[in-house]
Amino acid sequence: MKIPDEFQHLTPYNMNSYTDSFVSGKQQKYIELQYYRDENSLKFYARVLFHVETQGAPGIVHGGAIASVLDETMGAVSFLNKMPAVTASLTVNYHRPLPVEKTVYIITQVEKTEGRKIYIIGKMVDKNQRLFADSKGIFVKVPNERIGL
Ligand SMILES: CCCCCCCC/C=C\CCCCCCCC(=O)SCCNC(=O)CCNC(=O)[C@H](O)C(C)(C)COP(=O)(O)OP(=O)(O)OC[C@H]1O[C@@H](n2cnc3c(N)ncnc32)[C@H](O)[C@@H]1OP(=O)(O)O
């Protein structure tokens, strides 16, 4: 199966301390998601399949479902970079309708930090690098105990 070049050398990443998420937890059957990381980069990656249960318009993935997956993958890149943070703001641009049952790929990265603020960007593409959505957000560093760590 063809996958984006950037995904060829990644290793699957399982978030052991974060297993019941409504986005990526195995208890839900709406979204199939596998995270990946690259030891040599500060980016974080996901392969995602939205099942028909995530549709808004018939056959098209709901924009809120796309935003949720981007949000979690963006949040995760802050944790991986040892900066536990929560979403303060999130902007998503939807470039074309995403059909249900189509595998797509997400890439997120930290753009810059300013004090407690972490600026994170993300994008969702298919195997041919066609852009479905991109996102930017401000995540704010919080003490571990504020997020149950
Ligand atoms: C979540 C964790 C789970 C456990 C994980 C285990 C490990 C697993 C590993 C990886 C998985 C990762 C999965 C991530 C999951 C997805 C992420 C989410 O969905 S998080 C939930 C939704 N978000 C909230 O619930 C935030 C609610 N809001 C707040 O708590 C506060 O408003 C907060 C923390 C954002 C700010 O409050 P203040 O009182 O601490 O700080 P102030 O002083 O107000 O802001 C600090 C700086 O941020 C700016 N700021 C605040 N809000 C802003 C906004 N909306 N836009 C722009 N800037 C903002 C402010 O202007 C200030 O900037 P200046 O330092 O002055 O430069």
The ligand as an SDF file (V2000), in Angstrom:
LIG
                    3D

 67 69  0  0  0  0  0  0  0  0999 V2000
   -5.0940   16.6780   28.2180 C   0  0  0  0  0  0  0  0  0  0  0  0
   -4.3050   15.6180   28.8110 C   0  0  0  0  0  0  0  0  0  0  0  0
   -4.1720   14.3970   29.1820 C   0  0  0  0  0  0  0  0  0  0  0  0
   -3.2770   13.4540   29.9110 C   0  0  0  0  0  0  0  0  0  0  0  0
   -2.2130   12.8820   29.0910 C   0  0  0  0  0  0  0  0  0  0  0  0
   -1.2900   11.8300   29.4410 C   0  0  0  0  0  0  0  0  0  0  0  0
   -0.0760   11.6930   28.5160 C   0  0  0  0  0  0  0  0  0  0  0  0
   -0.4620   11.4110   27.1210 C   0  0  0  0  0  0  0  0  0  0  0  0
    0.3330   12.0440   26.0560 C   0  0  0  0  0  0  0  0  0  0  0  0
   -0.2290   12.6770   25.0060 C   0  0  0  0  0  0  0  0  0  0  0  0
   -1.6760   12.8900   24.8110 C   0  0  0  0  0  0  0  0  0  0  0  0
   -2.0590   14.3160   24.5640 C   0  0  0  0  0  0  0  0  0  0  0  0
   -3.4580   14.4810   24.2400 C   0  0  0  0  0  0  0  0  0  0  0  0
   -3.9490   15.8920   24.1640 C   0  0  0  0  0  0  0  0  0  0  0  0
   -5.4270   15.9380   24.1190 C   0  0  0  0  0  0  0  0  0  0  0  0
   -5.9910   17.0850   23.3770 C   0  0  0  0  0  0  0  0  0  0  0  0
   -5.7700   18.4060   24.0160 C   0  0  0  0  0  0  0  0  0  0  0  0
   -7.0250   18.9450   24.6320 C   0  0  0  0  0  0  0  0  0  0  0  0
   -8.0700   18.8240   24.0880 O   0  0  0  0  0  0  0  0  0  0  0  0
   -6.8850   19.7710   26.1270 S   0  0  0  0  0  0  0  0  0  0  0  0
   -8.6010   20.0620   26.6130 C   0  0  0  0  0  0  0  0  0  0  0  0
   -9.1660   21.3330   26.0520 C   0  0  0  0  0  0  0  0  0  0  0  0
   -8.5340   22.5080   26.5950 N   0  0  0  0  0  0  0  0  0  0  0  0
   -8.7640   22.8920   27.8690 C   0  0  0  0  0  0  0  0  0  0  0  0
   -9.4760   22.2920   28.6220 O   0  0  0  0  0  0  0  0  0  0  0  0
   -8.0680   24.1630   28.3190 C   0  0  0  0  0  0  0  0  0  0  0  0
   -9.0000   25.0360   29.1270 C   0  0  0  0  0  0  0  0  0  0  0  0
   -8.3680   26.3240   29.4440 N   0  0  0  0  0  0  0  0  0  0  0  0
   -7.5060   26.4560   30.4750 C   0  0  0  0  0  0  0  0  0  0  0  0
   -7.2480   25.5190   31.2220 O   0  0  0  0  0  0  0  0  0  0  0  0
   -6.8870   27.8030   30.6560 C   0  0  0  0  0  0  0  0  0  0  0  0
   -7.6660   28.7940   30.0240 O   0  0  0  0  0  0  0  0  0  0  0  0
   -5.4330   27.8790   30.0750 C   0  0  0  0  0  0  0  0  0  0  0  0
   -4.5350   26.8160   30.7480 C   0  0  0  0  0  0  0  0  0  0  0  0
   -5.4060   27.6790   28.5450 C   0  0  0  0  0  0  0  0  0  0  0  0
   -4.8350   29.2590   30.3720 C   0  0  0  0  0  0  0  0  0  0  0  0
   -5.1540   29.6120   31.6870 O   0  0  0  0  0  0  0  0  0  0  0  0
   -4.0900   30.0210   32.7890 P   0  0  0  0  0  0  0  0  0  0  0  0
   -4.8360   30.7200   33.8810 O   0  0  0  0  0  0  0  0  0  0  0  0
   -3.2590   28.8480   33.1880 O   0  0  0  0  0  0  0  0  0  0  0  0
   -3.0940   31.0280   32.0610 O   0  0  0  0  0  0  0  0  0  0  0  0
   -3.3610   32.4620   31.3390 P   0  0  0  0  0  0  0  0  0  0  0  0
   -2.5010   33.4450   32.0540 O   0  0  0  0  0  0  0  0  0  0  0  0
   -4.8020   32.7580   31.1610 O   0  0  0  0  0  0  0  0  0  0  0  0
   -2.7370   32.1800   29.8710 O   0  0  0  0  0  0  0  0  0  0  0  0
   -1.3630   31.8440   29.7230 C   0  0  0  0  0  0  0  0  0  0  0  0
   -0.9260   32.4360   28.4090 C   0  0  0  0  0  0  0  0  0  0  0  0
   -1.7210   31.8500   27.3420 O   0  0  0  0  0  0  0  0  0  0  0  0
   -2.4330   32.8800   26.6390 C   0  0  0  0  0  0  0  0  0  0  0  0
   -3.7490   32.3800   26.2440 N   0  0  0  0  0  0  0  0  0  0  0  0
   -4.6690   31.8120   27.0300 C   0  0  0  0  0  0  0  0  0  0  0  0
   -5.7420   31.4820   26.3120 N   0  0  0  0  0  0  0  0  0  0  0  0
   -5.4980   31.8550   25.0400 C   0  0  0  0  0  0  0  0  0  0  0  0
   -6.2300   31.7700   23.8150 C   0  0  0  0  0  0  0  0  0  0  0  0
   -7.4410   31.2300   23.7750 N   0  0  0  0  0  0  0  0  0  0  0  0
   -5.6590   32.2400   22.6980 N   0  0  0  0  0  0  0  0  0  0  0  0
   -4.4040   32.8020   22.7330 C   0  0  0  0  0  0  0  0  0  0  0  0
   -3.6530   32.8820   23.8540 N   0  0  0  0  0  0  0  0  0  0  0  0
   -4.2150   32.4300   24.9870 C   0  0  0  0  0  0  0  0  0  0  0  0
   -2.5400   34.0290   27.6190 C   0  0  0  0  0  0  0  0  0  0  0  0
   -2.6970   35.2770   26.9630 O   0  0  0  0  0  0  0  0  0  0  0  0
   -1.1800   33.9360   28.3210 C   0  0  0  0  0  0  0  0  0  0  0  0
   -0.2180   34.4840   27.4600 O   0  0  0  0  0  0  0  0  0  0  0  0
    0.9710   35.4230   28.0200 P   0  0  0  0  0  0  0  0  0  0  0  0
    1.7700   34.5300   28.9700 O   0  0  0  0  0  0  0  0  0  0  0  0
    0.2930   36.5490   28.7320 O   0  0  0  0  0  0  0  0  0  0  0  0
    1.7500   35.8030   26.8030 O   0  0  0  0  0  0  0  0  0  0  0  0
  1  2  1  0
  2  3  1  0
  3  4  1  0
  4  5  1  0
  5  6  1  0
  6  7  1  0
  7  8  1  0
  8  9  1  0
  9 10  2  0
 10 11  1  0
 11 12  1  0
 12 13  1  0
 13 14  1  0
 14 15  1  0
 15 16  1  0
 16 17  1  0
 17 18  1  0
 18 19  2  0
 18 20  1  0
 20 21  1  0
 21 22  1  0
 22 23  1  0
 23 24  1  0
 24 25  2  0
 24 26  1  0
 26 27  1  0
 27 28  1  0
 28 29  1  0
 29 30  2  0
 29 31  1  0
 31 32  1  0
 31 33  1  0
 33 34  1  0
 33 35  1  0
 33 36  1  0
 36 37  1  0
 37 38  1  0
 38 39  2  0
 38 40  1  0
 38 41  1  0
 41 42  1  0
 42 43  2  0
 42 44  1  0
 42 45  1  0
 45 46  1  0
 46 47  1  0
 47 48  1  0
 47 62  1  0
 48 49  1  0
 49 50  1  0
 49 60  1  0
 50 51  1  0
 50 59  1  0
 51 52  2  0
 52 53  1  0
 53 54  1  0
 53 59  2  0
 54 55  1  0
 54 56  2  0
 56 57  1  0
 57 58  2  0
 58 59  1  0
 60 61  1  0
 60 62  1  0
 62 63  1  0
 63 64  1  0
 64 65  2  0
 64 66  1  0
 64 67  1  0
M  END
$$$$
